[in-house]
Amino acid sequence: MPARDDAFVVLTSADVYDSFKNQLRELGDPRCEWLRVDFTSPPDNLSELLARADCVISRVDLTDDQYRCAPRLKLFQLPIAGYEQIDLARAARHGVIVANNGGSNAVSVAEHVFLLALTLFRHQRFHHATVVDGSWVNRKHENIELLDKTMGIVGLGHVGRAVAVRASAARPALDRPVDPGHDPARPRPRLR
């Protein structure tokens, strides 16, 4: 695609671009120019691409030299929930805002909470080991059900809310939610 001076240029890491290229073409703003960049094996013209970039979508941390090549860069969007892969202080020194994809893994984490709970309640590791070694000792009478159990959820961020929604389907009693960051003057978010 030829360079356009009026385009909002987004450098997108190869893994993200390859996963979402159809959506980017169909749903992306036509004023945006989406450029695929393999940051793990940078192209020879990376400095030129960075010089045109308004936004970078990647999980690869840029160096000071790379930030200096990108005077237009204002946003670094991470395609993950955390910030641990990016030097936030370095980005801030270059005037670049770093945004994560908060909540993107909330459903997976909430489901994992129940996977682990059921693994413990149903003695899954023990039963698996006895099936593998051929002895198959059945402890079904020792299994614990989720029904009517009390569950404590500390915090009602993305993950806490997702856990609460799934817990309500299993009908455990939910005590008053404990949210250490909650301001009592603001109403609590509704669980949906």
N, C-alpha and C positions, 0 to 999 in steps of 0.2 A: 504494500500500500504506500503510495507516495506521501511524503511528509506534508502536513498542512499546518500553516502558521497559526490558524485559529483553533486547532484541535486541542482538546484536553488529553494529554498523552499519559497513558497508564502502562507502565512496565509490569507485566504479569509473569511470575515464575512459571517455568515450563509445566510443573506438575499441576498447578492451579489452572493454567490456561488450557491444558490438554483435557482436564476434567470438565471444564465449563465453556469450551469454545462455542458450542452451538447456542447456549443460553446467552453468551456475550453478543453473538451476532444477532440473535432474534430479539433480545430484551434490552441490550445495551443502548445507551444514548448514542445516536448517530454522530453527535459532536465529539465523541470520545474516539481516540485511536488506541486500540488495544494491541500492544506489542508483546509477543512471546519472547522471554529471555531465559536462557538456561544459566542461572546464577552459579550452579555447581561447576560448570565448565564455561566460564564467561566468554562471549564472543570478542573478537578483536576490536569491534566498534562499541564496546560497552560504554566508554566515556562519552561518545557521541549520543548514544541512547539516553544516558543519564542526564545529559545537558538539555534534552527535550522533555524530560519526565516531570509531570505534575504530581504523579502518584506512583507508588510502587506497591504491588501486592506480592508479598513473598514472606518466607520465614528465614531468609538468609540475611544476616547482619551486614550492613554496609560499613566500609572502613571510612576513616576521616577523608582520605583522598577521594573516595567515591562520592561522599557527600559534597565535597568541594566541586566536583564535576557537575553537580546537580543543583544549580542556583534556583531553578523553578520548583524544585521538589518541596511540597508542603505537607504531604500525608504519606505515611508508611502504614499500610493496612496489613495486619497479620491474618492469615487464614486459619488461625488456631485460637483457642480460648485463653492461653496464657501469654505472658510477656517475656518469659525467661530466655528466649533465644535472641533477643535484641538488646543492645546496649542503649537503654533509654536516655541516659545522660549524654551520650554522644549525639543521638538524634536531636535532643533538646539544644545542644550547643550549636547545631546547624539550623535551628528553627523549624525542625520537622516534627509534626505531631505523629505519635504512634498510636494506632487503634488496634484493639484485638477483636476477636469474633466471640465476645462473651456470650455464654449460654449455648454455644454451638454443640457442646458435648453434654448438655444437661440431661437429655433423654437417655443417652448411653450410660452415663454415670448413675442415674436414678435406677435404671434397670439392673445395673451391676450391683447396686445396694441389695436388691431383692434376690439376685443370683447368690450373693454371699450369705444372706440371711437363710435362704432355703438350703444352701449347702450345709450350713451349720445345723439348722433345725432338723434336717432329714438325714444327717450323718453320711453325707454323700461320699466323703473321702474314704470312710470305713467301708461302705458298701462297694465302692469301686474297687478298693484293694482286695476284698474277698471275692469279687467276680474275677478279677485278673488272676489271683492265685488259685482259683478253682474251688475254694471252700464255700463260697456263697453263704455267709451267715446273715440271716435276716433279722434285723432289729426294728422291724416295722412298728412294733409295740412301743419303741422308745422315741419315735418321731414326734416332733412338736409341730403343731399347726399354727399358721399366722392368725387364724380366726380369733377374734376377741383379745388379741394381745395389745399391749400399750406400746406405742412407738414414740421415741423422742427424736425430734428433728431440731437441730441447732442451726438457726439461720434460715431465712426464707429468700435466698437469692434464686438464681435460675435453677440450680440443682435442688435446693431445699423444696421449692415449689413443685418441681417435677416428682420428687419423692413423695410429697404429701398427696398429690393427685393419684399416684399409683397405690399409695397406702390406703386411700379411701376406698379403692376397689376391693382391697383385701379385708376391709372393715376392722382394722385395728383401731383402738381408741387413740385419738390424738389429743394429748394434753395441750394446754396453751402453748403456742409456738414460742420458742426462745430465739430471739434475733438480737444478738449483741449490738448490731449496728442500727437497730430500729429507733427512730425518734418517736416517742409516745405522742407528740403533738400532731404527727401525721397519721392518717388512717392506714391500716394495714392493707397490703395488696390482697385482692380477692384471689382465691385459688381457682384455677380453671383447668 
